[in-house]
């Protein structure tokens, strides 16, 4: 927390009531005076479980004991979301953090969560940004940052700490439902991996750091190739470059425009349409259902539909 300059800052714990977030709350409460932080907690009430009200009451009781101000935010989860229930719930949590507004939110995700994330992304065939997994710190909406101080701590060590300190926590019954991909990886795959590769968590975390470094370099290359100044992207220098380099530039430019990262299956076609000598009298454009990319006077312009 000192490394990220959180002393004398307003900080909130994302408190689900589960073991991980209870251990994180307990640890930060012990550091509160030394760090001189203004400590609060946020509980997001998803309403997906019949026990959701009980969990909210439990979090309120725990925070009362620790003299920590708790904000409970009720959210609606679209169970037909194209991103799935897990994705919709994650988006709702981040929106709730932004609405409450503390500059720093601490999340209790740990080393096992990171391994599951990297493995899941690998199986989905994601790019380097996905393989980089979860960062220790991430800037989000409204000048807010989320931090994951337990990211290098194993689930086993967290549980040992919880039991040693006689902490109480709640169990989310959905954590045992292997219909959810994360639970399938946790309960069915991780034990078999650990039996054969005892250090698989550290190996996947190392792979994630390599992917993160590579993605950072590819983003820097995209800025050079597009002469990106934060506003304008100049396209003509890419006309004679290789298709992978064109795709890399287009991919990062779309991320800078704050649109959802497109499928890598679409990008080569779009790059081919945009990065070539301008046909006389014909517009150069590409895009999907939600937006169109125009190349005008050798500059890229995004138009939303």
NORVEN-V942536 format. One record per backbone hydrogen bond with DSSP energy under -0.5 kcal/mol. CO is the residue of the C=O (numbers start at 1). NH is the residue of the N-H. Records with the same first field share a line. If there is no record, write none. Layout:
CO->NH ; NH
This chain:
1->6
2->5
6->9
9->11 ; 38
10->104
11->40
12->106
13->15 ; 42
14->16
17->170
18->22
19->23
20->24
21->25
22->26
23->27
24->28
25->29
26->30
27->31
28->32
29->32
31->35
32->36 ; 37
35->8
37->39
38->11
39->69
40->13
41->71
42->15 ; 44
43->45 ; 73
44->46
45->75
49->52
51->55
52->56
53->57
54->58
55->59
56->60
57->61
58->62
59->63
60->64
61->65
62->66
63->67 ; 68
64->67
69->41
70->72
71->43 ; 73
72->74
73->45
76->78
77->79
78->81
81->84
83->87
84->88
85->89
86->90
87->91
88->92
89->93
90->94
91->95
92->96
93->97
94->98
95->99
96->100
97->101
103->145
104->12
105->107 ; 147
106->14
107->150
110->114
111->115
112->116
113->117
114->118
115->119
116->120
117->121
118->122
119->123
120->124
121->126
122->125
127->131
128->132
130->133
136->148
138->146
140->144
141->144
144->140
145->105
146->138
147->107
148->151
150->111 ; 153
153->111
154->158
155->159
156->160
157->161
158->162
159->163
160->164
161->165
162->167
163->166
170->172
171->173
172->175
173->176
174->177
176->178
177->180
180->184
181->185
182->186
183->187
184->188 ; 189
185->190
189->193
190->194
191->195
192->196
193->197
197->200
199->203
200->204
201->205
202->206
203->207
204->208
205->209
206->210
207->211
208->212
209->213
210->214
211->215
212->216
213->217
214->218
215->219
216->220
217->221
218->222
219->223
220->224
221->225
222->226
223->228
224->227
226->234
232->229
233->235 ; 300
235->238
236->239
238->241
242->246
243->247
244->248
245->249
246->250
247->251
248->252
249->253
250->254
251->255
252->256
253->257
254->259
255->258
263->266 ; 267
264->268
266->270
267->271
268->272
269->273
270->274
271->275
274->276
279->282
283->285
284->295
286->293
290->305
291->288
292->294 ; 303
293->286
294->296 ; 301
295->284
296->299
298->235 ; 236
299->296
301->294
303->292
